[in-house]
Amino acid sequence: MNRSNFIEKINQTFNIIFNEKFIEFENLRFNETIKWDSLRHIQLILALEKEFSIKIKTSEIEKLNSYKKIVEELSKKIVIS
């Protein structure tokens, strides 16, 4: 998977889970973004796990509190060319 496809999949997942059409993703943060509450956070993590066929440890979930952090951490789990 190339970086562009990787980012696009993350962006699509955010748009689906939040039922929004975000244009700017970089500033999205848990509890600071409308609709990003604890329930939506778990839904987002589950959707990302499914989309990328990965497992995110329970201990990692709390750290994934922003779009930037999610991109950073998932890029460590997925081979990007």
C-alpha positions in Angstrom: 0.0 0.0 0.0 1.4 3.4 -0.8 1.1 6.4 1.5 -1.6 8.1 -0.5 -3.9 5.0 -0.3 -3.1 4.7 3.4 -4.1 8.3 4.1 -7.2 8.0 1.9 -8.4 4.9 3.7 -8.0 6.6 7.1 -9.8 9.7 5.8 -12.7 7.7 4.4 -13.0 5.8 7.7 -13.2 9.1 9.7 -15.9 10.4 7.3 -17.9 7.2 7.6 -17.7 6.9 11.4 -18.4 10.6 12.0 -21.0 10.8 9.2 -19.2 14.0 8.0 -17.3 15.1 5.0 -14.2 16.5 6.7 -11.9 18.4 4.4 -9.2 19.2 7.0 -8.2 16.2 9.1 -5.0 17.3 10.7 -6.6 19.1 13.6 -9.2 16.4 14.6 -8.8 15.5 18.2 -10.8 13.3 20.7 -13.2 15.3 22.8 -12.4 18.5 20.8 -14.0 17.5 17.6 -17.8 17.5 17.4 -19.1 13.9 17.7 -15.8 12.4 18.8 -16.8 11.1 22.1 -15.8 7.8 23.8 -18.4 5.7 21.9 -17.4 7.1 18.6 -13.7 6.6 19.5 -14.2 2.9 20.0 -16.2 2.7 16.7 -13.4 4.5 14.9 -10.8 2.1 16.3 -12.8 -1.0 15.4 -13.4 0.4 11.9 -9.6 1.1 11.4 -8.8 -2.5 12.7 -11.2 -3.9 10.1 -10.1 -1.6 7.3 -6.4 -2.4 7.7 -6.8 -6.0 9.0 -4.9 -5.2 12.2 -5.3 -5.4 15.9 -4.9 -2.4 18.2 -4.0 -3.3 21.8 -6.3 -2.0 24.5 -3.3 -0.2 25.9 -2.8 1.7 22.6 -6.4 2.9 22.2 -6.0 5.8 24.7 -2.9 7.1 22.9 -4.8 7.3 19.6 -6.5 10.6 20.6 -5.9 12.6 17.4 -5.9 12.2 13.7 -2.1 12.8 13.6 -1.5 10.2 16.3 -3.6 7.6 14.5 -1.7 8.2 11.3 1.6 8.0 13.1 0.8 4.8 15.0 -0.9 3.0 12.2 2.0 3.7 9.9 4.1 1.6 12.3 1.8 -1.4 11.9 1.2 -1.3 8.1 3.7 -1.7 5.3 3.7 1.5 3.3 5.7 1.7 0.1 
